[in-house]
Amino acid sequence: MSTQSRALRGSLFALTVGMFNVQQAWAAEAEPAVEMAMVTISAGRPTSLPTQIPTTIEGITAEQIEQSINAADAEDALKYFPSLNVRKRYVGDYDHAVLASRASGTGNSARSLVYADGILLSNLLGNGATYTPRWGMVAPDEIERVDVLYGPFSAAYPGNSVGAVVDYLTRMPSKLEVHAKLSGYSQGFKQYGGDDRYQGRQGSLSVGNKHGDLSWWASVNHLDNDSQPITFANKLVSAGVPGKAGTPVKGAIADKNPSNADWLILGDTNQIHTVQDHAKIKLAYDITPTLRASYTLGWWQNDADRHVNSYLRDSAGNTVTSGTINVDGRQYTLTPSDFAPATGKLEHLMQGLSVKSHTKGVWDWELALSNYDYRKDEVRTVTAFPNKSGVAAGSLTDMSGSGWDTLAVKGIWRPFSDNRHIVDIGAQRDSFRLRTLVSGTTEWAEGAAGAATASFNGDTRLESLYAQDTWRFAPGWKTTLGGRLERWSAFNGSLGNGKVVKTFGERRETSFSPKLALSHELNDDWTVKASAGRAVRYPTVSELYQGAIVGDTLMNNDPNLKPERSVTSELTAERKLDKGLLRATFFHETTNDALYSQRNVNVTPNVTNIQNVGRIRTNGLEVAAQADDVLWEGFSLNGSLTYADSIIVDNANFPTSVGKEQPRVPRKRATLLASYHPDDKWSASLGARYSGKQWGTLDNSDPNGSSYTGVSSYFVTDVRVRYRFDKQWSAAVGVDNLGNKKYWAFHPYTQRTFIAELQFDLR
């Protein structure tokens, strides 16, 4: 048994003894305890989160989103949640919008879970920027509420819940509803040698109704947006060869990279024109008054064009993108990848089916299945300079056939009529399949796939049993004791380079993760809570099998990676206000064998790949408050302040990282959202988001965050004003990044962006 497991089980035992010591205070006729939580569960369908667990849950409603947040994408609803950050670079960012939480940065997408109506949106095929939740499967105007569970404190979720669990609840009508919305976006962006304005537009239409026992909802959404450039061609000055050779060029911009080394910015690349379509059908049928069957079908497609723009000009003023150039007496050679345009054509399909009872009696149960399928997922890019006919060869990366399936059987047992015990039990199976084929093509934009140059394939499966008992064992006292037994397997793994294919044997591992939460109401105003839980985050398929073969030697991956093992705890004090709540939470997390890409200095030559980092320790404090009718009626404040000390304390493969801060986990961050709703027509809001200094590397060797590939601090403000003309029509205008802050998370975030909306609602 590990030291962490012994410590956690010792804590569980001590707290359990304490509970039995106070059990004598139990009154048989005690009234149910008053719950103190930031999220208010009101009319409508219930959240899937286990709100009975006495731990930190936050939430926001559709009405609050409409009034206070410029929500162009579903992830925008999370803008002002305490300690959360979504690395969204532009409207419609489909492949880099990673969710970060208290002790997990924006490079760790597999350390959080995102669901919509119980369907898994988190892309657990990999961990990192290109494996982000499938936010596009939820349109902002179909959101009814968003709830967030902080930490791995529910046995109902796998170890990927170590950071947070996000639950999107979307609308299902009880009568005829029609919603239509038109939005427009405009961003002025100035960076390095580029200065331009980028525009976008979005339209959505949804219709729903209820006929007897059948409810239905149909919606479509179309987005057409131009992003700012998000990457930049560059050359280190030290890489240049002194001399007069090469074509003299002007336009290169001198700058310093994140390590403060001199480099030249040669142009902007990856200016993305994305055209996305989303359609969804949802059906719900009440088989009996207490038994409902639901079905969801979601379709999403994206055509993306990634444009390039060279700053370089020769003596005649011609644009230069190839050949040998000379800048200030140094010679550099341009490669095809420096200014390589790319395209993407994606079509994904999502389905979910559930049958659920809601008797509120002794037993309730649910059977749920879901499937997410990459029906088409092709990315094309240039790999060679054009020939005399202007045709350039390229590569085609095809991930079609990748995806995941989930199956869950859940039960709720309420042995007592006063609900002093609520027992959750369940069995789950989550399966993930990665299918990646990289081929050459003689014509990069439209040519047929040629010979294969690389392939990455594999499957993982997680089979789980869990049980947890939420127990009001004395007046004012509540506890949840639970555990999760998991069996993980990895199989069908293979890695090829077009000539050689290496296969990997099946792996199996089993783990047990105990959970505990305890709360006590000190009086009518004060409640204290304590939670502890273990989480095991197993390696994803791409972490195991995506790499390279050089000759006959396997490079850049390790199919024997250990799983991450985290022990997380929090201690919370909550105080009710007249119209609000104040919360302070101390949190701690220790993660052994964290999965990161790093350089192994213990082998010669050094190897950089996904490796296990020995131990990362995080201590922090989160303070959150909400208050309504502050100063005057209709004025509300929501704010949070988080301090996190996240340190690498053991890392044998890369010793210089020991004692350094975990990448992309800032010491300080804060949010503030002030909303004013004076009457039924007007609403206005002013929001602010702050993040302190961050690092992008394990050894913190990147002090200059205000540069391409750097990670910077930021203070950003947003404003929104909304007016309702009548019961059906409303309009809103807003500005994100009002102060036009330039800030980075490897790529540049958007600069000042104007938003305009016109909306029709019939309900």
Summary of the structure (lengths in Angstrom):
residues: 763
radius of gyration: 26.6
end to end distance: 57.5
largest distance: 92.2
contacts: 2676
relative contact order: 0.13
helix: 8%
strand: 57%
